[in-house]
Amino acid sequence: MQKIAVAICGWGNVGRGCKRAVAETSDVYLAGVVRRPISLIQKDPELENARVVADIRELGKVDVALLCVPSREIPAKLREMHDLGICTVDSYDEHDKIVALKKDADIYAKSKKAVSIIGSGWDPGTDSAVRAIMKLVAITGHTTTVFGGEKGGRSMGHTVAVKAVPGVKDAVSLSLADGRVQRRAVYVELLTGADPDAVAKAIQKDPYFAQNKTEVHFVKSIDKYNTPRHGADIERTGMQAGQKYLVEGINAEFTANVMVSCARAVVSARDKGEYGAYTFIERPLAEYLPGATLDEKLEGY
């Protein structure tokens, strides 16, 4: 079986997680890491044995680009990769915009004979599949998803959004459970001279935070709040079926593991000529599993 060549685009927590996940697979290998030109001079021990470039075209054959960049950069990155005929996997996490992005990317990907899986982390992604299965078990009912637990978990997308607010030196956004309701606690280090009220208002108006109660705290250092851990509690009630799914661990590792597994589904779709953009639940689950044949994929099923 021919191995899948992947490129990691972006070298943050998810990019690092993808490199570790690739190292644990036998059917996927790392073609290289794509970083911003300004970052190429930065030395990182984790990249010692990897090829690092500023332009993905320098890597030669790439089956799938793992887009480990902020969600708001994904739409442009999809077009850039599709123009090169490169398939993609991303962890786009703006839930309310995924359908629109998928529709737009689907048309473009088909025109370039490429395949993309959009929103392929753990939520959206594998948690989306769990919620779908719960609906099969209880056709009518009510599903809630609460992130972070009582202690709170670090949301990568929300944290990136806060760091982009003018006046913010550093920040972390925690998701916390408030019963079966979600709330956000944001801890911010300000730049000298920044207006706290203006920063707080900008955060609370951002679409990432507008749907939930958000508390903004200004601190000298975010270190005591900056945890890599996260989790989700998904529950569905209805039709005399009580269902619950719990997951917790390191957010970036969850996301990276799913993205690397999605590379298999992307190549499977490409090889079948099923070009276009898909969300995680639109491809058969078996495509994400390792194995050259269906029997191998379903071993232990």
N, C-alpha and C positions, 0 to 999 in steps of 0.2 A: 504494500500500500504506500502510495506516495505521500510524503509528509507535507503538511500545510505550512507555508511560509507566512509568518505574520510580522508586521511592523508595529511597534508601539509609538503612537504619536502623542507626545506629552509625557513629562517625567515628574509627575506629582505622586501622591500616595497611590492612586489607582494604577498609574504606569508602573511603579515599582512592584505593586501586587501582581500585575500581569506578567512581569518578567519572572517572578517566583513561580507563578502558576504554569507558565510555559515550561519551566525547568522540571516540573513534575509530570509532564505528559510525554508520551512516546511518539505521538502522531503529529505534533505541532513543534515547529522550531522557530527561533527568533532570527529574522533577517536583519533586524537592526532597530535602533531607536531614533526617532525624529524629534529634534529639539529646536527651539528658537535659535537663530544665529548668535544672539547675544549670550546664550547659555552654553555654547559649545566650549568656551574657555574654562567653564567650571568643572573641576575634577570631582568625580564621584566614584568611590571604591566599588559600588554595585555595577558600574558600567565598564569596569576594567577589561572584561573579556567580550564586550559587545561593540558592534560597529555603531557609531553615533554620527548622524548627519543632520544637515539643516533642510535637505530636500529629499523627499522619499524616492525620487527618481534615481538617486545615487545608489540605492540598495539593489537595483536590478529586479529580479522576480519577487513580487509580493502578492500573495493570494488575498490576504485580508489585512486591512489597516485597523488596528484597535485604537479608536479615538478617545484618548484619555485626557480630554480637555474640558473646560467648563461648558455646561449645557448651552449657554448662550453663544458659544462659538461653533456649535455642532452644525447648524444649517449651512454655513459657509464651507465648513470642512467637508461635508457630504458632497457638495458640488465640486469642490476641488479634487476629491478622490475619484468621483465618477467621471470627471473629465479625463482622468488618466486611465480609466477602465479598471480601477481598483475597487474591490468590494470592501465593505466596512462593517464594523460593530461599534456601537457606542452605548453609553449609559445615560442618555438624555433623561432628565428627571423632572421636567416641568409637565406634570401629569395632564393638565388641562389643554396643553398645546401639542401633545403627542400625535393625536389623530390628524390634525392639520399638517404637521411636519411630515408625517408618514405619507399622506396623500400627495404632497408636493414632491417629496423625494422619490416616490414610486414612479411617477411619470418620467423624471429625469434619469433615474437608474435604468429603467427599461430602454430609454433612448441610447444609453451607453453600454448596454448589456452587462450591467453590474447588479450586485445584490447587496442589500443592507439590512441589518437587524437593528432597529431603533429602540432605545429604552430597554437595554438588555442587562441591566444590573440585577439587584435582588428586589428592589422596589422603586420603580416598576421593573418587572422581569419575573423572577421566580415567584415572588409574592403575588403577582398578577395571576400566575397559573394556579396558585393555591386558592385564590378567591374564585377563580372560574370553576375549579373542582368542587368547592363548597356549594356553588350554585347548582351544580349537577345533583348533589346529594339532597339539597333542599331548594326546590324550584322557586318557592316563595319564601321570603324571610328577610332578615336584615343583617348586613355585614358591616362590621366596624374594624378599622385598623388604627392602632395606637402605637406610636413609636417611642422608644427611649426608656420606658419604665419610670419608676419613681425617681431614680438617681439621674436620669437623663442620658441621652446618647448623642454623639456628635453627628450632625447632618452635614455631609460634604457640600451639597449644593447650596444650602442656606449659608454655610460659612463662607463659601466663595463669593456669594452675593453681597454679604456684609463687608468683606474685605475690599470690594470694589467701590464702596461708598466714599466719596471725598471726605477727608478728615480722619479716616480710620488708619491707624498704624498697624494694628493686628486685632484679630477677633476670632471668636468661636461661637457657633450657634448650637445650642442643645435642644433636642426635642424631648418633651416630658409628657408623661401621661397624667391627666387630670380626670380621674374616673375613666369613662370611655370617650373623653374629649381630648383633643391635642392642644398643647400650648408650647410656646417657644421661650427660651431664656437665652438672651444674647449678651455676651460679655465682650466689651470693647476697650482697647487701648487707643487713646486719641493721639493724633499728631499735635505738636505744640501749636497753640493758637486756634485749634478747631473748635467750632461751636457745638457743644453737646446737644442742645435742643434741635439744631438743624440735622445733626447726624441721626438722632433718635427718630425724628419724623421721616427722614429718608428711608430708614430701615423699615419702619412700620407701614410705609406706603408701597414698598416693593412687593410685586406680585407673589414672591416666595413667602411673604409673611402676612399678607392682607387677609387671608382666610382664617387665621388663628390668633388667639390672644398672644401678644408678644410683649415680653418685658425686656427692656434694654438697660444693662448695668454697665457703668463705666468703672474700670478697675486699673490699677497700676500695672498688673501683669495678668495675662490670661492663663498662666501655667497651671494653676490649681484646678482649672475648669476644663482644660484641653485634653479630653480623653479620646482615644482612637475607637472606643467601643460604641456600639449601637445595637438596636434590636427592634423587633416588631411583635405585636400581639394581635393576631387576627382572629376574630370571633364571628360566627354566623349562627343565628337562632331562627327557627321556623320549621314547620312540618314535623314536629316532634324529633328533630335532629339537632343535637347540640354539638357544634364543631369548634375546635380551637387549635390554632397553630402558633407556636412560639419559636422565635429564632433570635439569637443574640451572639455577638462576637465582635470582630473588627470589621467595620463598615467597608473599608477599601478592599479587604481580602475577599469578602462576599462578592463584591462587584467584579473584581478582577477574575475570580474563578468562573463566574457565569460568562463573562465576556470571552474568555479563552474557549470555553465550551461552545459558545455561539459560533466561533470560527468554523467549526465542523458543519453546523447547519447552513452557514453561508455558502461554503464550498459545495455542499450537497445540492443546494438549490441552483447554484451556478452551473454545475455539471449537468443538471437536468434541463437547463435552459429556462428555468423559472425565475427570470430576472425581475427586479423590482425591490421595493422596500417593504419590510414586514415588521410587525411588533413581535415580541417574544412568543406569545401564545398562538401565533399564526403558522408556525412551522411545527411539524410533527416532533414530539418529544424525543423519539428515538434518534433523530438527526443530531442531537446535542451530545449523544453518548459516544465513547470511543469504541472502535471495533470496525473491522473491514466488511463484515456481513451483518445482516439483521440478527442472525443467531448469536453472534458474538456480542452485539449491542444489548441483547435481551438476556444474556447469561445471568442467572440469579434472579430473574424477574419473578 
